[in-house]
Amino acid sequence: MSVDTSAAHQPLYDPAIDGDAYVPPLDTAIRLARKALTDKATANIHDHTEMLKAAVTLELHLRALVAAFDKEASR
């Protein structure tokens, strides 16, 4: 028996609502992404809270990095 949870699910990121208000310069986005990778590399895989914090931090920095690359490519 499976339960349909799609009605209760809300995505973490909705581009229609959360659009990129600020896109950092590419060098800044790269530096911050590298720092986030370094900071979260030691997160305890057995600690749910640490994993959640790491996942959210890395997603935010990845989105900023992709937006910065897109902005740089459109110049």
C-alpha positions in Angstrom: 0.0 0.0 0.0 1.4 3.4 -1.0 0.3 6.8 0.0 0.2 9.7 -2.5 2.1 12.6 -0.8 2.4 14.8 -3.8 -0.4 17.1 -2.5 1.5 17.7 0.7 4.9 18.2 -1.0 6.2 21.7 -1.6 9.5 22.1 -3.4 12.4 23.7 -1.6 12.9 26.0 -4.5 10.2 27.5 -6.8 11.7 29.7 -9.5 8.4 31.5 -9.9 8.5 32.6 -6.3 12.1 32.5 -5.3 13.8 33.9 -8.4 17.4 35.0 -8.2 17.3 38.5 -6.6 21.0 38.8 -6.4 23.7 37.1 -8.5 27.2 37.5 -7.1 30.1 38.1 -9.3 31.6 34.8 -10.6 34.8 35.0 -8.6 32.8 35.6 -5.4 30.4 32.7 -6.2 33.4 30.4 -6.8 35.1 31.4 -3.6 31.9 31.0 -1.5 31.2 27.6 -3.1 34.7 26.4 -2.3 34.3 27.6 1.3 31.0 25.8 1.6 32.5 22.6 0.3 35.4 22.9 2.8 33.1 23.7 5.7 30.6 20.9 5.0 33.1 18.2 4.1 33.4 17.1 7.7 29.6 16.9 8.4 28.7 13.7 10.3 26.7 11.5 7.9 24.9 10.0 10.9 23.6 13.4 12.1 20.4 14.3 10.4 20.6 18.0 11.3 24.2 18.3 10.0 23.2 16.6 6.8 20.2 18.8 6.3 22.3 22.0 7.0 25.0 20.7 4.6 22.5 19.9 1.8 20.7 23.3 2.1 24.0 25.2 2.2 25.4 23.4 -0.8 22.2 23.8 -2.8 22.2 27.6 -2.2 25.8 27.9 -3.2 25.3 25.7 -6.3 22.4 27.9 -7.4 24.4 31.0 -6.9 27.3 29.5 -8.8 25.2 28.5 -11.8 23.5 31.9 -11.8 26.9 33.6 -11.8 28.1 31.4 -14.7 24.9 32.2 -16.6 25.3 35.9 -16.0 28.9 35.8 -17.1 28.0 33.9 -20.3 25.4 36.5 -21.3 27.9 39.4 -21.2 
